[in-house]
Amino acid sequence: MDQKEKLIGATERLLCSQGLGCVTTRDIARAAKVAEGALYHHFHDKAELILSVVLHQLGDFPEVLQSLPLQVGQNTVQKNLQRVLESGVRLSSPDRAARMLAFRGPGAAWARAQHDA
């Protein structure tokens, strides 16, 4: 796993456990076991890193949706919709949904507890 992947993974874990407002770049670097300067080598700032985490969470869903117009005449409507559905199901898995709740900030722990109940 390269430094960029370590940083994205550490950020995701910290956002889930602490919420967006409580995580610092120093916390992220420490959790990823890299120098804080490495974060700025791969990302312009914390916001860009968080955007990368969100895009990682979305997986291939945006690409699947964007490619739909190109699929006209290539597959049946059913196959195209099945592909969208499969991508959406991966996006909405309980684990992924719980992780996405973390981006709501300090109330994230309560939201996750409600989601898990």
C-alpha positions in Angstrom: 0.0 0.0 0.0 1.5 3.4 -1.0 1.4 6.5 1.1 -1.6 8.0 -0.7 -3.7 4.9 0.0 -2.5 4.9 3.6 -3.5 8.5 4.0 -7.0 7.9 2.5 -7.6 4.8 4.7 -6.4 6.5 7.8 -8.6 9.6 7.1 -11.6 7.4 6.5 -11.1 5.5 9.8 -10.5 8.7 11.8 -13.6 10.4 10.3 -15.6 7.4 11.3 -14.3 7.4 14.9 -14.0 11.1 15.5 -16.0 13.1 13.0 -15.0 15.7 10.5 -14.5 18.6 12.9 -12.1 16.7 15.2 -9.6 15.3 12.8 -6.3 17.1 12.1 -3.7 16.6 9.5 -1.3 15.6 12.2 -3.8 12.9 13.4 -4.1 11.6 9.9 -0.4 11.4 9.3 0.2 9.7 12.6 -2.6 7.1 11.9 -1.2 6.5 8.4 2.4 6.2 9.9 3.8 8.8 7.5 5.3 12.2 8.0 2.8 15.1 7.9 4.7 16.5 4.9 3.7 13.4 2.9 0.1 14.4 3.2 0.9 17.7 1.4 3.0 15.8 -1.2 -0.1 13.9 -2.2 -2.9 16.4 -1.5 -3.0 20.2 -1.7 -4.8 20.4 1.7 -7.1 18.5 4.1 -10.1 19.4 2.0 -8.6 17.6 -1.1 -7.8 14.6 1.1 -11.4 14.5 2.4 -12.7 14.8 -1.2 -10.5 11.8 -2.1 -12.1 9.8 0.8 -15.6 10.7 -0.4 -14.8 9.7 -4.0 -13.3 6.5 -2.7 -16.5 5.8 -0.8 -18.5 6.4 -4.0 -16.5 3.7 -5.8 -17.5 3.3 -9.4 -21.0 4.7 -9.0 -20.3 8.1 -10.7 -18.6 6.4 -13.6 -21.5 3.9 -14.0 -24.0 6.8 -14.2 -21.9 8.9 -16.5 -21.4 5.9 -18.9 -25.1 5.3 -19.3 -25.5 7.4 -22.4 -22.7 5.5 -24.0 -24.4 2.2 -23.3 -27.4 3.0 -25.5 -27.7 0.2 -28.1 -24.8 -1.7 -26.4 -26.9 -3.7 -23.9 -30.5 -4.2 -23.0 -32.1 -1.7 -20.8 -32.4 -4.4 -18.2 -28.6 -5.0 -18.3 -27.8 -1.3 -18.0 -30.1 -0.9 -15.1 -28.8 -4.0 -13.4 -25.3 -2.5 -13.6 -26.5 0.8 -12.0 -28.3 -1.2 -9.3 -25.3 -3.4 -8.5 -23.1 -0.3 -8.2 -25.7 1.4 -6.1 -26.0 -1.6 -3.8 -22.3 -1.6 -3.2 -22.5 2.1 -2.4 -25.4 1.6 0.0 -23.9 -1.4 1.9 -24.5 -1.0 5.7 -20.7 -0.7 6.3 -20.3 2.0 3.7 -23.5 3.9 4.9 -22.2 3.9 8.5 -18.8 5.3 7.3 -20.5 8.0 5.3 -22.5 9.1 8.5 -19.2 10.0 10.0 -18.9 13.1 7.8 -21.7 14.7 9.7 -19.3 15.9 12.5 -19.5 15.6 16.3 -23.0 13.9 16.2 -21.6 11.1 14.1 -21.2 8.7 16.9 -24.9 9.1 17.8 -25.9 8.7 14.2 -23.8 5.6 13.8 -25.3 4.1 17.0 -28.8 4.8 15.6 -27.9 3.3 12.3 -26.4 0.2 13.9 -29.4 -0.3 16.2 
